[in-house]
């Protein structure tokens, strides 16, 4: 009787396995810390490629782009050379979140004699207290961190 019960329990677990795997949500954080249009384009291309890959498999993925240091300039509407690409990617990927380091913004504002609120960021960007801390916490939550 014990063997039959164990076998039945194993079959139930195995039958539920594909459902559990299909419900998995993948998590990716892409770091941009350089003032490089090429790297930012790579970040955006990676986001689009990963999103398409999982979409074609019928799986979900949450993607965050975390900008800090000079990478914040890629999110500034007054400085970014990749605004058109940023716009097209964010419009096509509802699973993409843009995060900007508040510490970097404070330093920029100070150097430019501005208020943080006077620094124009790409629409929908979310300011986090510290970009590196955000990456640490995302890693602890199971995000894969990639720095192209």
FENUR-V789244 format. One record per pair of residues at least 4 apart in sequence whose C-alpha atoms are under 7 Angstrom apart, sorted by the first residue. I is the first residue (numbers start at 1). J is the second residue. D is the distance in whole Angstrom. If there is no record, write none. Layout:
I/J/D  I/J/D
//
This chain:
1/5/6  2/6/6  3/7/6  4/8/6  5/9/6  6/10/6  7/11/6  8/12/6  9/13/6  10/14/6  11/15/6  12/16/6  13/17/6  16/20/6  17/21/6  18/22/6  19/23/6  20/24/7  22/59/6  25/59/7  25/60/5  25/61/5  26/60/6  26/61/4  26/62/6  27/61/6  27/62/5  27/63/6  27/142/7  27/143/5  27/144/6  28/62/6  28/63/5  28/64/6  28/143/5  28/144/5  28/145/6  29/63/6  29/64/5  29/65/6  29/66/7  29/143/6  29/144/6  29/145/5  29/146/6  30/43/6  30/64/6  30/65/5  30/66/6  30/145/6  30/146/5  30/147/6  31/65/6  31/66/5  31/67/6  31/146/6  31/147/5  32/40/7  32/66/6  32/67/5  32/68/7  32/71/5  32/147/7  33/67/6  33/68/5  33/69/5  33/70/5  33/71/4  34/69/7  34/70/5  34/71/4  35/70/5  35/71/5  35/73/6  35/74/7  36/40/6  37/41/6  37/81/6  37/82/6  38/42/6  39/43/6  39/148/7  40/44/6  40/74/7  41/45/6  42/46/6  42/148/7  43/47/6  43/148/6  44/48/6  44/89/7  45/49/6  46/50/6  47/51/6  47/63/7  48/52/6  48/89/7  49/53/6  50/54/6  51/55/6  51/61/6  52/56/6  53/57/7  54/58/6  54/59/5  54/60/6  54/61/7  55/59/6  55/60/7  61/95/7  62/95/5  62/96/6  63/95/6  63/96/5  63/97/6  64/96/6  64/97/5  64/98/6  64/99/7  65/97/6  65/98/5  65/99/6  66/98/6  66/99/5  66/100/6  66/131/6  67/71/5  67/72/5  67/99/6  67/100/5  67/101/6  67/131/6  68/72/5  68/100/6  68/101/5  68/104/6  68/131/5  69/104/6  72/76/7  72/100/6  73/79/6  73/80/6  74/80/5  74/82/7  75/80/6  75/121/6  75/122/5  76/80/5  76/120/6  76/121/4  76/122/6  77/83/7  77/120/6  77/121/6  77/122/6  78/120/7  82/86/6  83/87/6  84/88/6  85/89/6  86/90/6  87/91/6  88/92/6  89/93/6  90/94/7  90/96/7  98/125/5  98/126/6  99/125/6  99/126/5  99/127/6  99/128/6  100/125/7  100/126/6  100/127/5  100/128/6  100/131/7  101/105/6  101/127/6  101/128/5  101/129/6  101/130/5  101/131/4  102/106/6  102/127/6  102/128/6  102/129/5  102/130/6  103/107/6  103/129/6  103/130/6  104/108/6  105/109/6  105/116/6  106/110/6  106/116/6  107/111/6  108/112/6  109/113/6  109/114/5  109/115/5  109/116/5  110/114/6  114/118/6  121/125/7  130/134/6  131/135/6  132/136/6  133/137/6  134/138/6  135/139/6  136/140/6  137/141/6  138/142/6  138/143/5  139/143/5  139/144/6  139/145/7
//
